[in-house]
């Protein structure tokens, strides 16, 4: 199943470990310039839309050196790390065609600066301040770029900022009963915990439609879970969501042996399922029914987290 808006993101094949830092909701995004071609704009708001397949591109002459983007954090935040998806992540081919940041100057609201060197790889890249830094804004100025094969414009697909607080969700390791094999894109369980709505876990049973497939979330300790939060199906766009299979019901089995049947809404928005407060070490979710897609007979989940 080759999906136009799928990006090649995955943490570990067959399992994923949910990040424990809390992601900061970006309050604003501004840029020194924005690129427009043939009435198509690549605006700075794309760096905070939760999608890897939409990118900001600078609109300066040349390679974009000196161009910048700045994110507002909505107030003082102690930044623990920044994750960037550098370049155009629509596909591996488009990523190579346009420039990617090679080096960026990182400036905080107090005027302090540091330099971030990036590798030329299509992977989420992480910047960690040497010391905890409290700031209300972060400006990223491009001071070096890797050359694209076709275009000299430099872009960033997504920026994520994390603070020093614990994440809202409970950390877990996930394992799937099957995964759709990579076909230039990846469909691993790691995609369910990357904070992007347009990357997905998709089951890989060629004979089935997703019914009977399962996900096991291991918390590594006894925890009390009250809510399952998920984005059901392929959340990249409304049209993609209709193309693939979407779960409509499932059974949750907990480590104490109890079970709970749940109904799932087949729409491409984040939904919360009330679990009532169950103390458990793990949860196995088995999918009991699906809504059939128009093009693909594979069931997918975009994001999935358990909340205390």
C-alpha positions as CSV (number, residue, x, y, z in Angstrom):
1,X,0.0,0.0,0.0
2,X,1.8,3.1,-1.2
3,X,0.3,6.2,0.4
4,X,1.1,9.6,-1.1
5,X,1.1,11.5,2.2
6,X,2.9,8.9,4.3
7,X,6.3,9.8,5.8
8,X,9.1,7.4,6.6
9,X,9.0,7.6,10.4
10,X,9.4,4.8,12.9
11,X,11.1,4.2,16.2
12,X,11.7,0.5,16.4
13,X,10.4,-2.2,14.1
14,X,7.9,-4.3,16.1
15,X,7.8,-2.1,19.2
16,X,7.8,1.5,20.3
17,X,8.6,3.4,23.5
18,X,6.4,6.4,24.2
19,X,8.4,9.5,25.0
20,X,8.1,10.6,28.6
21,X,8.7,14.4,28.1
22,X,5.7,16.7,27.7
23,X,5.3,18.3,24.3
24,X,4.6,22.0,24.4
25,X,1.7,23.2,22.3
26,X,3.2,26.0,20.1
27,X,1.3,29.2,20.5
28,X,2.7,30.9,17.4
29,X,5.1,30.5,14.5
30,X,6.7,33.3,12.4
31,X,9.4,33.4,9.7
32,X,11.7,35.8,7.9
33,X,9.9,34.7,4.7
34,X,7.7,32.2,3.1
35,X,8.0,30.6,-0.3
36,X,5.3,30.8,-3.0
37,X,5.3,29.2,-6.4
38,X,2.4,28.8,-8.9
39,X,0.0,30.2,-6.3
40,X,1.1,27.5,-3.8
41,X,2.3,28.8,-0.5
42,X,4.6,26.9,1.9
43,X,3.7,28.9,5.1
44,X,5.5,28.8,8.5
45,X,2.3,27.5,10.1
46,X,3.1,24.1,8.6
47,X,6.0,23.6,11.1
48,X,3.4,23.2,13.9
49,X,0.5,21.4,12.2
50,X,1.3,17.9,13.4
51,X,2.0,16.7,9.8
52,X,5.3,15.7,8.4
53,X,4.1,15.9,4.8
54,X,3.6,19.7,4.9
55,X,6.7,21.9,5.1
56,X,7.7,25.6,5.4
57,X,10.1,26.8,2.9
58,X,12.0,30.1,3.0
59,X,11.4,32.6,0.2
60,X,14.8,34.2,0.0
61,X,17.2,34.4,-3.0
62,X,19.9,31.7,-2.9
63,X,20.0,28.8,-0.5
64,X,18.2,30.4,2.4
65,X,21.2,31.1,4.7
66,X,20.2,33.6,7.3
67,X,16.5,32.8,7.0
68,X,14.7,32.0,10.3
69,X,11.6,30.6,12.0
70,X,10.5,31.5,15.5
71,X,8.1,29.6,17.7
72,X,6.2,31.1,20.6
73,X,5.7,28.8,23.6
74,X,2.8,30.7,25.2
75,X,4.9,31.8,28.2
76,X,8.1,30.8,30.0
77,X,9.0,27.1,29.5
78,X,12.0,25.1,30.6
79,X,13.0,23.4,27.3
80,X,14.3,19.8,27.6
81,X,14.6,19.0,23.9
82,X,13.6,20.1,20.4
83,X,12.8,17.6,17.6
84,X,12.9,18.8,14.0
85,X,11.9,17.1,10.8
86,X,14.3,18.9,8.4
87,X,13.5,19.3,4.7
88,X,10.4,18.1,2.7
89,X,9.0,14.9,4.2
90,X,6.3,14.3,1.6
91,X,8.4,11.3,0.4
92,X,12.0,10.1,0.4
93,X,12.3,11.4,-3.2
94,X,11.1,14.9,-2.4
95,X,13.3,15.0,0.6
96,X,16.4,14.7,-1.6
97,X,15.2,17.3,-4.1
98,X,15.1,20.3,-1.8
99,X,17.7,21.8,0.6
100,X,17.7,20.7,4.2
101,X,19.2,22.6,7.2
102,X,22.8,21.6,8.0
103,X,23.3,24.0,10.8
104,X,21.1,26.3,12.8
105,X,21.7,29.0,15.3
106,X,19.2,28.5,18.2
107,X,18.3,31.7,20.1
108,X,16.2,31.9,23.2
109,X,14.1,34.8,24.5
110,X,16.9,36.1,26.8
111,X,19.2,36.6,23.7
112,X,21.4,33.6,24.5
113,X,22.4,31.5,21.5
114,X,23.9,28.1,20.6
115,X,24.6,26.2,17.4
116,X,22.8,23.0,16.3
117,X,24.5,20.8,13.7
118,X,22.2,18.4,11.9
119,X,23.0,15.2,9.9
120,X,21.9,14.7,6.4
121,X,19.5,11.9,7.2
122,X,15.7,11.6,6.8
123,X,15.2,11.0,10.5
124,X,13.7,13.1,13.3
125,X,16.7,15.0,14.8
126,X,16.9,16.0,18.4
127,X,18.5,19.1,20.0
128,X,19.1,19.0,23.7
129,X,20.2,22.2,25.5
130,X,23.4,21.6,27.6
131,X,21.7,23.2,30.6
132,X,17.9,23.6,31.3
133,X,16.9,26.8,29.5
134,X,13.8,28.8,30.4
135,X,12.4,30.7,27.4
136,X,9.2,32.0,25.9
137,X,10.4,31.9,22.3
138,X,12.9,30.0,20.2
139,X,14.3,31.3,17.0
140,X,16.1,28.9,14.5
141,X,18.3,30.7,12.0
142,X,19.6,28.6,9.1
143,X,23.4,29.0,8.9
144,X,24.2,26.0,6.7
145,X,22.3,23.8,4.3
146,X,22.6,20.5,2.5
147,X,22.1,20.8,-1.2
148,X,19.0,19.4,-2.8
149,X,19.2,17.7,-6.2
150,X,16.6,20.0,-7.8
151,X,15.8,23.0,-5.7
152,X,17.9,25.5,-3.6
153,X,15.1,26.4,-1.2
154,X,15.5,25.2,2.4
155,X,12.6,23.9,4.4
156,X,11.5,22.4,7.7
157,X,8.5,20.0,7.9
158,X,7.8,20.0,11.6
159,X,9.2,21.4,14.9
160,X,8.4,20.0,18.3
161,X,9.4,21.5,21.6
162,X,9.3,19.5,24.9
163,X,9.6,20.8,28.5
164,X,11.0,19.2,31.6
165,X,7.6,18.0,32.9
166,X,6.3,14.5,32.7
167,X,4.2,13.7,29.7
168,X,0.4,13.7,30.1
169,X,0.2,10.1,29.0
170,X,1.7,7.0,30.6
171,X,4.9,5.7,29.1
172,X,4.6,2.3,27.4
173,X,6.2,-0.1,25.0
174,X,3.9,-1.3,22.2
175,X,4.0,-4.5,20.2
176,X,1.7,-5.3,17.2
177,X,0.4,-8.7,16.0
178,X,1.6,-7.7,12.5
179,X,2.9,-4.7,10.6
180,X,2.5,-3.8,7.0
181,X,5.9,-4.2,5.3
182,X,7.7,-1.0,4.3
183,X,7.3,0.0,0.7
184,X,9.2,3.3,0.7
185,X,7.1,4.3,3.7
186,X,7.0,2.6,7.1
187,X,3.9,1.4,9.1
188,X,5.5,0.5,12.4
189,X,3.9,0.9,15.9
190,X,6.5,3.6,16.5
191,X,4.4,5.9,14.3
192,X,1.6,5.8,16.9
193,X,3.7,7.7,19.4
194,X,5.6,10.3,17.3
195,X,3.1,13.2,17.6
196,X,2.3,13.2,13.9
197,X,-1.1,12.6,12.6
198,X,0.0,11.6,9.1
199,X,2.2,8.6,10.1
200,X,0.5,5.4,11.0
201,X,0.7,1.8,12.3
202,X,-1.0,-0.4,9.8
203,X,-1.6,-4.2,10.3
204,X,0.1,-6.4,7.8
205,X,-2.1,-9.5,7.5
206,X,-2.6,-10.1,3.8
207,X,-5.5,-12.4,4.3
208,X,-7.5,-10.1,6.7
209,X,-9.0,-6.7,7.1
210,X,-7.7,-5.9,10.6
211,X,-10.3,-7.9,12.5
212,X,-8.5,-10.1,15.1
213,X,-5.3,-8.0,14.9
214,X,-4.0,-6.7,18.2
215,X,-1.7,-4.2,20.0
216,X,-0.1,-4.9,23.3
217,X,0.9,-1.9,25.5
218,X,3.3,-2.8,28.3
219,X,3.7,-0.2,31.0
220,X,6.6,-2.0,32.8
221,X,4.9,-1.4,36.2
222,X,1.4,-1.2,37.8
223,X,-0.5,1.9,36.7
224,X,-4.1,3.1,36.8
225,X,-5.4,4.0,33.4
226,X,-8.6,6.1,33.0
227,X,-8.6,6.9,29.2
228,X,-7.4,5.6,25.9
229,X,-6.7,8.5,23.5
230,X,-6.3,7.7,19.9
231,X,-6.6,8.9,16.3
232,X,-8.3,6.1,14.5
233,X,-7.4,5.3,10.9
234,X,-5.1,7.4,8.7
235,X,-5.3,10.9,9.9
236,X,-3.3,12.7,7.2
237,X,-6.4,13.9,5.4
238,X,-10.1,13.2,5.1
239,X,-9.6,11.5,1.7
240,X,-6.9,9.2,3.0
241,X,-9.0,8.3,6.0
242,X,-11.7,7.1,3.7
243,X,-9.3,4.9,1.7
244,X,-8.2,2.6,4.5
245,X,-10.0,0.4,7.0
246,X,-10.9,1.9,10.3
247,X,-11.6,0.1,13.6
248,X,-15.1,0.4,14.9
249,X,-15.0,-1.9,18.0
250,X,-12.3,-3.6,20.1
251,X,-11.8,-5.6,23.3
252,X,-9.2,-4.5,25.9
253,X,-7.7,-7.2,28.1
254,X,-5.8,-6.2,31.2
255,X,-3.0,-8.0,33.1
256,X,-5.5,-8.8,35.9
257,X,-7.5,-10.9,33.4
258,X,-10.4,-8.5,33.2
259,X,-11.7,-7.3,29.8
260,X,-13.6,-4.3,28.4
261,X,-15.5,-4.0,25.1
262,X,-15.4,-0.6,23.5
263,X,-16.8,1.2,20.5
264,X,-14.6,3.4,18.4
265,X,-15.7,6.4,16.2
266,X,-14.5,6.1,12.6
267,X,-13.5,9.7,12.1
268,X,-10.0,11.3,11.6
269,X,-9.9,13.3,14.8
270,X,-8.4,12.5,18.2
271,X,-11.0,10.7,20.4
272,X,-11.0,9.6,24.1
273,X,-12.4,6.3,25.3
274,X,-13.4,6.2,29.0
275,X,-11.9,3.1,30.8
276,X,-13.2,4.0,34.2
277,X,-9.8,3.6,36.0
278,X,-8.2,0.2,35.7
279,X,-5.0,-0.8,37.5
280,X,-2.9,-3.0,35.3
281,X,0.7,-3.7,34.0
282,X,-0.4,-4.0,30.4
283,X,-3.3,-3.7,27.9
284,X,-3.9,-5.9,24.9
285,X,-6.3,-4.3,22.4
286,X,-7.9,-6.8,19.9
287,X,-9.9,-5.2,17.1
288,X,-13.3,-6.8,16.6
289,X,-14.8,-4.9,13.7
290,X,-13.8,-2.4,11.0
291,X,-15.3,0.0,8.6
292,X,-14.0,-0.9,5.1
293,X,-11.9,1.5,3.1
294,X,-12.4,2.4,-0.5
295,X,-8.9,1.6,-1.7
296,X,-6.9,-0.4,0.9
297,X,-7.9,-3.5,2.9
298,X,-5.5,-2.6,5.8
299,X,-6.5,-1.2,9.2
300,X,-4.4,1.7,10.6
301,X,-4.1,3.8,13.8
302,X,-2.3,7.2,13.6
303,X,-1.8,7.9,17.3
304,X,-2.5,6.0,20.6
305,X,-1.9,6.9,24.2
306,X,-3.1,5.8,27.6
307,X,-3.9,8.6,30.2
308,X,-3.9,8.3,34.0
